[in-house]
Amino acid sequence: MGKALTSRLKTATGKGGSFDIAMAGKWALNFFVIGIIAVLGSIVFHYLCGFGMHYFMDALAGYRPHHRPVSTTCYPRQPPNLTGIYY
């Protein structure tokens, strides 16, 4: 494993230690494609989790959690004073 990695690193930098722009472009393209696949996979995972919660919790078990409004805070909703602090 060590020899293969060393040989790849030497190939990437060239014999004189210079930077090979073609190899860098290939790696950058690979990183970009992997990133796009990861983003799409996370989006699919998010929607499948929502579908699973709906199907298993609502359709099979009949459980519908009570949703609180988004603006719920620890403090009662009052207009702020001059300093902007709620009390």
Secondary structure, 3 states (H helix, E strand, C coil): CHHHHHHHHHHHHCCCCCCCHHHHHHHHHHHHHHHHHHHHHHHHHHHHHHHHHHHHHHHHCCCCCCCCCCCCCCCCCCCCCCCCCCC
